[in-house]
Amino acid sequence: MTTPNILSAQSLSLGRNDWFALLGLALLCIVLRSTYALGFAGSDDAVIITNAIRLLNEGMYLPTGHYNARFGMIMPIAGVFSVFGIGLQQISLLPIALSVGITTVCYLTARRIGLSLSFALFAAAMTTLMPVFVQYGASNYPEIYFAFWVAVSFFILVCAIHNKDRNSLSPLILGLLFMSLFFAYMVKIEAVFICFGYAFAFALLKRWKDMAWVLLFVLLFFLYEDILVYYSETGKFFNRADMVTAKSTKMAVNKAYGHAELWTYLKAMFVTFYNFGLYFYFVVAAVIGLLLQKKKLPAVIIIALVSSAIFYGWLQFGTSPKGLIKFLTTGKLNNKSQLARYLIMIAPFCSIFVAYFLAQISYSSKFKQYFPQAILVLSMVAFLPLNDIGNEVGLTYQQAVKKLSDQPDIKVVYTDRATYTYLRSVQQFGELEHLSVQPIVHHNMQSGRSKVNPDFIWAGGYALIHKNRYLYHNRRYKVQYPTLESMAINGDKQILVANPASSISYGILNTIKQVVILLGLEQNYIGQKVVHTADEALDPEDMLLIDVNREHTDRLTYLDATPAE
C-alpha cells in the first residue's frame, strides 16, 4: 500500500473551505471558553488586573516584582478597560480573543508548511480542544498571552524560511520576529529560552547569521525594555536587572505542598488525562517517529522540535532568574514552580509537528488515515467536562459572591487569606460594596506565625471559609486558623456553596473513583492520589459561613503549623 501525497502546495492562498474552517474554529473556540472557562479566578490574575487598573488610573509606574512587570498583559488589559469599561465581564475579552488568535495562527502555520486542509484543521483543533487550554482560555494568566506571541513568532519564521530566494532572514522578518518575541518577553522573561531554542535550531541548520541575531535579541530585550518602558517614563535604568538580582525575602513554607515537585509535568502529561487527554502520548510518538525517519526533516519542523524541547527542559529542570543566580554563586539549585498550565506555552510547536507527523504516516484508507486524529480529539473532548473540577475553587468563589450579594444584612465577614484576596479584588469591580472584608488571622509569611484578628475575638461574627484554600494555606504556609470544628461548635454553621461544578463532572469523577476501588488499585500510589483527589472534590463543604458567637470566641482551638521541610 502506498502513501498518498496529502501535502498541498506551500502557499498561504486560502480558499473558501479554509475560511469556513477558520470561522468554525473561531466559533468553537469562543463557545468552549465561554462555557467551560473560569474567567476571573482571583489568584495570580488578580494581581494583573489590579495593576491594569492602576496603570489606567495613575499612568506608568515602576514595577518591583515580576507580576507587576508583566506589561505585555497589563497594558493591553488597561486598553480594554479604557474602551469597554472596568468589569468582570470585560476581563475575559482579551484572553478569549488571543485563544482564537492561537487557533488561527496554528491553522495558517500548518497550511504554510504544506499540510492539507484536514491536517491543518487537526493542528488547530488540538489547541482549541485541549482541556487545560480551555480551562484558562478566558482568564488572564500569562500562558495564553505567551503562547500567542510564540505562535506568531513561529509563523513568521515559517513564512520566511519558505522563501527560497534567501539563505538568511531579511531585516523586515528580523524586525517582526524581534517584536513578537519582545511582546512574549514582556509577558514572561522565559521568552529568552524560546530565543535559545531558535538559535540552537539555526545552528543545526547552519544559519549562523540568523543564530547570532536571535541571540542578540536577548540583550536587546533588556535594553529595549529599560529604555522604552522604564527609563523614558520613570528615569530608572536597569530596573529589570534589579528585580532579577534583588535578594528575595525568605518565607516559612512547607516544600512538600509546593509546586516544584519534579513529577508534576509527567503526571499531567501521562497520568492525569483530564488536563491534556492523550495529547502528549501523540507528542512523544511524533518526536520519536520524526527523529527515526530517514527522510530529511524540513527546517521548520526542526525549529519546532528543538524549541519545544529546550523550553520544556527549562520548565522541567530550570529555576527562577534569582534561583539561577543563586545556583551560579552557591551551587544550590531550587527548581522553579511547576503547574500543568505552563505546558500550554509549547502547544503551538507541538501541535504543528504532531499534525505533520500524522500527515506523513497516513494511509490511503480514509478510516485508517483519520483514526489517530479521532482518538486524540475524542480524548480531549471526553475530559472537557472535568474542567469544572479543575475550576472548582474559582466556581466556589463566583457562587459565593452571588449569594453574599443576596444577603445585604451581612455587613462584615472574617475570611481565610485566599478568600480575602478574592473578595477585595471583586470589590474593585463594584461587587459586594456593602461588605467589609477582614482576615480572620494576620499571618507573618517570614516567621510563619499567625495571630487571630482581635476584632474577631472581641466581637465574633461571620467567618467565611473556603475549605480548599483554608487547608492549603495551613499546609503550605503554616497559617494557624481557628479549626472548623471549634467554630462550628461555638456558632451556627451553614454551607454557603456546595459542589459548584456540574453534576456531570462530579458523576464522572465518582465513576473514576469507584472503578479504581473496584479494581483494587486504591492502595498503590496513583490509586491513592485518584481517590484522595476525588474525595476532596466530592466533599460538599466548599464554602462555609459560620456565625461565631462572640461569647464563645475564647473557646476556639487552632490548627497546628505544619512542620517545614
C-alpha positions in Angstrom: 0.0 0.0 0.0 1.5 3.4 -1.0 1.3 6.6 1.0 -0.7 9.2 -0.8 0.6 12.7 -1.4 -1.5 14.5 1.1 0.7 17.6 1.3 -0.6 20.5 -0.7 1.4 23.4 -2.1 3.3 25.6 0.3 1.1 28.7 0.0 -1.0 31.0 2.1 -3.6 31.3 -0.7 -6.7 30.4 1.2 -9.8 29.1 -0.5 -13.4 29.2 0.6 -13.1 26.0 2.6 -10.2 27.5 4.5 -12.3 30.5 5.5 -15.2 28.2 6.6 -12.7 26.1 8.6 -11.3 29.2 10.3 -14.8 30.6 11.1 -15.8 27.2 12.6 -12.7 27.0 14.7 -13.2 30.6 16.0 -16.8 29.9 16.9 -15.9 26.6 18.6 -13.1 28.3 20.5 -15.4 31.1 21.7 -18.2 28.7 22.7 -16.0 26.4 24.6 -14.2 29.1 26.5 -17.4 30.9 27.3 -19.0 27.6 28.5 -16.2 25.9 30.4 -13.5 28.5 31.2 -13.5 30.2 34.6 -12.9 33.8 33.7 -11.7 35.8 36.8 -10.0 33.3 39.2 -8.9 35.9 41.8 -5.4 34.4 42.1 -2.4 35.4 40.1 -4.7 37.1 37.6 -6.0 39.4 40.3 -2.5 41.0 40.5 -2.5 41.6 36.8 -6.0 43.1 36.8 -5.2 45.3 39.8 -2.1 46.6 38.0 -4.0 47.2 34.8 -6.5 49.4 36.8 -3.5 51.1 38.5 -1.9 51.9 35.1 -5.2 53.2 33.8 -5.8 55.5 36.7 -2.3 56.5 37.6 -0.2 56.1 34.5 3.1 54.4 34.2 4.7 53.0 37.4 8.0 51.4 38.4 7.4 47.7 39.0 9.1 46.0 41.9 8.3 42.3 41.1 7.7 40.0 38.2 3.9 40.0 38.5 3.6 43.8 38.2 6.3 43.9 35.5 4.2 41.9 33.0 3.3 44.9 30.9 2.7 42.6 27.9 -0.5 41.7 29.7 -1.1 44.8 31.9 -1.0 47.4 29.1 -3.4 45.5 26.7 -5.9 44.8 29.6 -5.7 48.5 30.6 -6.5 49.3 26.9 -9.6 47.0 27.0 -10.7 48.7 30.2 -10.3 52.2 28.7 -12.6 51.2 25.7 -15.1 48.9 27.3 -15.0 49.9 31.0 -13.9 48.1 34.1 -15.9 45.0 34.9 -15.8 41.2 35.5 -17.2 40.5 32.0 -14.6 42.7 30.3 -11.6 40.9 31.7 -12.3 37.8 29.6 -12.4 39.6 26.3 -8.7 39.7 25.6 -7.8 36.1 26.6 -10.7 34.7 24.5 -9.5 36.8 21.6 -6.0 35.6 22.0 -7.2 32.0 22.2 -8.9 32.4 18.9 -5.7 34.0 17.6 -3.6 31.0 18.7 -6.0 28.6 16.9 -6.0 30.8 13.8 -2.2 31.1 13.7 -1.7 27.4 14.2 -4.0 26.7 11.2 -2.2 29.2 9.0 1.2 27.8 10.0 0.1 24.2 9.2 -1.2 25.4 5.8 2.0 27.3 5.1 4.2 24.2 5.7 2.1 22.4 3.2 -0.4 20.4 5.2 -3.8 19.7 3.7 -6.9 21.4 5.0 -7.9 18.4 7.1 -4.5 18.2 8.8 -4.3 22.0 9.3 -7.7 21.8 10.9 -6.5 19.0 13.1 -3.4 21.0 14.2 -5.6 24.0 15.1 -8.2 21.7 16.8 -5.6 20.4 19.2 -5.2 23.9 20.7 -8.9 24.6 20.5 -10.0 21.5 22.4 -7.1 20.9 24.8 -8.8 20.8 28.2 -6.3 22.8 30.2 -6.2 25.4 27.3 -10.0 25.7 27.5 -9.9 25.9 31.3 -7.6 29.0 31.3 -8.7 30.4 27.9 -10.8 33.2 29.4 -8.5 34.0 32.3 -5.7 36.5 32.5 -2.9 34.1 33.2 0.4 34.7 31.3 0.5 31.3 29.5 -2.3 32.3 26.9 -0.6 35.6 26.1 2.8 34.0 25.9 1.6 31.1 23.7 0.0 33.6 21.3 3.2 35.5 20.7 5.2 32.3 20.4 2.8 31.1 17.8 3.1 34.4 15.9 6.9 34.3 16.0 6.9 30.7 14.7 4.5 31.6 11.9 6.9 34.5 10.9 9.8 32.1 10.7 7.8 29.6 8.7 6.8 32.2 6.2 10.4 33.5 5.9 12.2 30.1 5.7 9.9 29.0 2.8 11.2 32.0 0.8 13.8 30.0 -1.2 15.4 33.2 -2.5 17.2 33.9 0.8 19.6 31.9 3.0 19.1 34.3 5.9 16.3 36.3 7.4 15.6 39.7 5.9 15.7 42.9 8.0 11.8 43.0 7.9 11.5 39.5 9.1 14.1 40.0 11.8 12.2 43.1 13.0 8.8 41.3 13.1 10.4 38.3 14.9 12.1 40.7 17.4 8.8 42.4 18.2 6.8 39.2 18.6 9.4 37.7 20.9 9.7 41.0 22.8 6.0 41.0 23.4 6.4 37.4 24.7 9.3 38.6 26.9 7.1 41.4 28.3 4.7 38.7 29.4 7.3 36.2 30.8 11.0 36.7 30.9 11.3 33.0 29.9 10.9 34.2 26.3 14.7 34.2 26.3 14.6 30.3 26.2 12.5 30.5 23.0 15.3 32.6 21.6 17.8 30.0 22.7 15.7 27.3 21.1 15.5 29.2 17.8 19.3 29.9 18.0 20.2 26.3 18.5 17.9 25.2 15.7 19.6 27.8 13.4 23.0 26.4 14.4 21.8 22.9 13.4 20.7 24.3 10.1 24.0 26.2 9.7 22.2 29.5 9.5 24.9 31.3 11.6 23.8 34.8 10.9 20.3 34.1 12.0 21.6 32.4 15.1 23.7 35.4 16.0 20.7 37.8 15.5 18.4 35.7 17.7 21.0 35.5 20.5 21.4 39.3 20.2 17.7 39.7 20.8 18.2 38.5 24.4 20.4 41.5 25.2 18.2 43.9 23.2 15.2 42.8 25.2 16.8 44.0 28.4 17.9 47.3 26.9 14.7 47.9 24.9 12.5 47.3 28.0 14.6 49.5 30.2 15.0 52.4 27.7 11.5 52.3 26.3 9.4 51.4 29.3 11.3 52.2 32.5 13.9 54.9 31.8 11.7 57.0 29.5 8.8 57.0 31.9 10.4 56.8 35.4 14.1 57.8 35.0 15.1 54.4 36.4 17.6 52.3 34.3 18.3 48.6 34.6 15.1 48.1 36.6 14.6 44.6 35.3 18.1 43.6 36.3 17.4 45.0 39.8 14.2 42.9 40.1 16.0 39.8 38.9 19.1 40.1 41.2 17.4 41.6 44.3 17.5 39.3 47.3 14.1 37.8 47.9 12.5 37.6 51.3 12.6 34.1 52.7 9.2 32.7 53.6 8.3 30.0 56.0 6.8 27.3 53.8 6.4 23.6 53.7 8.0 22.5 50.4 6.1 19.2 50.4 3.0 21.3 49.5 4.6 23.5 46.9 4.7 23.4 43.1 8.3 22.4 42.5 7.8 18.6 42.7 9.7 17.1 39.7 7.0 14.8 38.6 4.3 17.4 38.1 4.6 17.6 34.4 5.0 13.9 33.8 1.9 13.2 35.8 -0.1 15.9 34.0 1.1 14.6 30.6 0.8 10.9 31.0 -1.3 10.0 34.1 -4.0 12.6 34.9 -5.6 12.7 31.5 -8.1 15.4 32.3 -5.5 18.2 31.5 -4.4 17.1 28.1 -6.2 13.9 27.1 -3.8 11.7 25.1 -2.1 14.8 23.6 1.4 14.1 25.0 1.3 10.5 24.0 1.0 11.7 20.5 3.7 14.3 21.0 6.2 11.6 22.2 5.2 9.3 19.3 5.7 12.2 16.8 9.1 13.1 18.3 10.4 9.5 18.1 8.9 8.9 14.7 10.3 12.1 13.2 13.8 11.5 14.6 13.9 8.0 13.4 12.7 8.6 9.8 15.3 8.5 7.1 13.8 11.4 5.2 15.4 14.8 5.9 13.2 16.9 8.1 12.0 20.4 6.9 13.8 23.3 8.6 10.6 24.5 10.3 9.9 21.1 11.8 13.5 21.1 13.2 12.8 24.5 14.7 9.6 23.3 16.3 11.2 20.2 17.8 14.3 21.9 19.1 12.5 25.0 20.5 9.8 22.9 22.3 12.5 20.5 23.7 14.7 23.4 25.1 11.7 25.2 26.6 10.3 22.0 28.1 13.8 21.3 29.6 13.7 24.8 31.2 10.2 24.1 32.6 11.2 20.7 34.0 14.6 21.4 35.4 15.0 25.2 35.4 14.9 27.7 38.2 13.8 31.3 38.6 16.1 34.1 37.5 17.0 34.6 41.1 17.4 30.9 41.6 19.8 30.8 38.7 22.0 33.5 40.2 21.9 31.6 43.5 22.9 28.4 41.7 25.8 30.1 40.0 27.0 31.6 43.3 26.3 28.8 45.7 25.9 25.7 43.6 22.4 25.1 45.2 19.6 24.6 42.7 16.0 25.1 43.6 13.6 24.2 40.8 11.0 26.7 39.7 7.3 26.1 40.4 5.6 23.6 38.1 2.0 23.8 37.1 0.2 21.9 34.3 -0.9 25.1 32.6 2.7 26.1 31.9 2.7 23.4 29.2 0.3 25.5 27.2 3.3 27.6 26.2 4.8 24.8 24.0 1.5 23.8 22.4 2.0 25.9 19.2 5.1 24.0 18.4 3.9 20.5 19.4 0.6 20.8 17.6 2.4 21.5 14.3 4.9 18.7 14.4 2.2 16.2 15.6 0.0 17.1 12.7 3.0 16.9 10.3 4.0 13.5 11.6 0.5 12.1 11.3 0.2 13.5 7.8 3.4 11.8 6.8 2.3 8.3 8.0 -1.3 8.5 7.0 -2.6 5.6 4.8 -4.8 5.7 1.7 -7.7 4.2 3.6 -9.8 7.1 5.0 -10.7 5.2 8.1 -7.0 4.5 8.9 -6.0 8.0 7.9 -8.2 9.7 10.4 -8.4 7.1 13.1 -5.4 8.5 15.2 -6.8 12.1 14.9 -10.2 10.9 16.0 -8.7 9.1 19.1 -6.8 12.3 20.2 -9.7 14.6 19.6 -12.1 12.4 21.4 -9.7 12.0 24.4 -9.7 15.8 24.7 -13.4 16.2 24.3 -14.2 13.5 26.8 -12.3 15.3 29.6 -13.7 18.8 28.9 -16.5 18.4 31.5 -13.8 17.7 34.1 -12.7 21.3 33.6 -15.4 22.2 36.2 -13.5 20.1 38.8 -10.3 21.9 37.9 -12.2 25.2 38.3 -13.9 24.3 41.5 -12.0 26.8 43.6 -13.0 29.7 41.3 -16.6 28.5 40.8 -17.0 28.4 44.5 -15.9 32.0 44.8 -18.2 33.1 42.0 -21.3 31.4 43.6 -20.3 32.8 47.0 -20.3 36.4 45.6 -23.8 35.9 44.2 -25.1 34.5 47.5 -23.5 37.2 49.6 -24.9 39.8 47.2 -28.4 38.5 48.2 -27.7 38.9 51.9 -27.2 42.6 52.5 -27.8 42.2 56.2 -24.3 40.6 56.5 -22.0 43.6 56.8 -18.7 42.1 58.0 -17.0 38.8 57.2 -13.8 37.3 58.5 -12.1 35.2 55.9 -9.2 32.9 55.1 -6.3 34.5 53.2 -7.3 33.4 49.7 -10.9 34.5 50.2 -9.8 37.8 51.5 -7.7 38.4 48.3 -10.6 37.3 46.0 -13.3 39.4 47.7 -11.1 42.5 47.8 -10.4 42.0 44.1 -14.0 41.8 43.0 -14.8 44.8 45.0 -12.7 46.8 42.5 -15.5 45.9 40.0 -18.3 47.3 42.2 -19.3 43.9 43.7 -20.2 43.5 47.4 -19.7 47.2 48.1 -21.8 46.8 51.3 -19.4 44.2 52.7 -16.4 44.8 55.0 -13.9 42.0 54.4 -11.4 41.2 57.2 -8.8 38.5 57.5 -9.6 36.1 60.3 -5.9 35.8 61.2 -2.9 38.1 60.5 -0.1 35.9 59.3 3.6 36.7 59.0 5.0 34.9 55.9 8.6 35.2 57.1 8.2 33.8 60.6 5.3 31.5 59.8 3.4 32.8 62.9 -0.3 33.7 62.9 -2.2 36.0 65.2 -6.0 35.9 65.3 -7.7 39.2 64.3 -8.5 40.9 67.6 -11.8 42.3 66.2 -12.9 38.8 65.6 -12.0 37.7 69.1 -13.8 40.8 70.6 -16.9 40.8 68.5 -17.2 37.4 66.9 -19.3 37.4 63.7 -19.3 35.7 60.4 -16.4 33.5 59.4 -16.3 32.9 55.6 -14.1 30.0 54.9 -13.1 28.4 51.5 -12.3 24.9 52.8 -9.9 24.0 50.0 -7.8 27.2 50.4 -8.1 27.1 54.2 -6.5 23.7 54.2 -3.9 24.5 51.6 -2.6 27.7 53.3 -2.3 25.8 56.6 -0.3 23.0 54.9 1.8 25.3 52.6 2.3 28.5 54.6 1.6 27.2 58.1 -1.3 29.6 58.7 -2.8 28.7 62.1 -6.5 29.3 61.5 -9.2 28.5 64.1 -10.3 25.0 63.5 -13.6 24.5 61.6 -14.8 22.1 64.3 -14.4 24.6 67.1 -16.0 27.4 65.1 -19.0 25.2 64.2 -19.4 24.1 67.8 -19.4 27.7 69.0 -21.5 29.1 66.3 -24.1 28.5 63.6 -22.7 26.8 60.5 -24.2 26.8 57.0 -22.8 25.5 53.8 -22.9 28.6 51.6 -21.6 26.8 48.4 -21.7 23.0 47.8 -20.2 21.3 44.8 -20.5 24.3 42.4 -19.4 22.3 39.3 -21.8 20.5 37.1 -23.4 17.2 38.2 -22.0 15.5 35.1 -18.4 16.4 36.2 -18.9 15.0 39.7 -20.6 11.9 38.3 -17.6 11.2 36.0 -15.2 11.8 38.9 -17.1 9.5 41.2 -17.3 6.8 38.5 -13.5 7.0 38.1 -13.1 6.7 41.9 -15.4 3.7 42.0 -13.6 1.9 39.1 -10.3 2.4 40.9 -11.7 0.9 44.1 -13.4 -1.9 42.2 -10.1 -2.8 40.6 -8.4 -2.8 44.0 -6.0 -0.1 42.9 -6.7 2.3 45.8 -3.7 1.1 47.8 -1.0 1.9 45.2 0.5 5.4 44.8 -1.6 6.5 41.8 -4.8 4.9 43.1 -4.4 6.7 46.4 -3.9 10.0 44.6 -7.0 9.4 42.5 -9.2 8.5 45.4 -7.9 11.4 47.6 -8.5 13.9 44.8 -12.0 12.6 44.2 -12.8 12.7 47.9 -11.7 16.3 48.2 -13.7 17.4 45.1 -16.8 15.5 46.1 -16.8 17.0 49.6 -19.9 19.2 49.6 -18.4 21.8 52.1 -16.8 24.1 49.6 -17.6 27.5 51.2 -18.7 27.7 54.8 -20.3 30.6 56.5 -20.1 30.3 60.3 -21.7 32.8 62.6 -19.4 32.5 65.7 -20.9 33.7 69.0 -18.9 36.5 70.5 -19.3 34.9 73.9 -17.5 31.8 72.8 -14.5 33.1 70.8 -12.2 32.2 73.8 -13.2 28.6 73.3 -11.8 28.3 69.8 -8.9 26.0 69.1 -6.4 26.5 66.3 -4.7 24.4 63.6 -1.1 23.5 64.2 1.6 24.9 61.9 2.6 22.1 59.6 6.4 21.5 60.1 8.5 22.9 57.4 10.7 20.5 55.5 
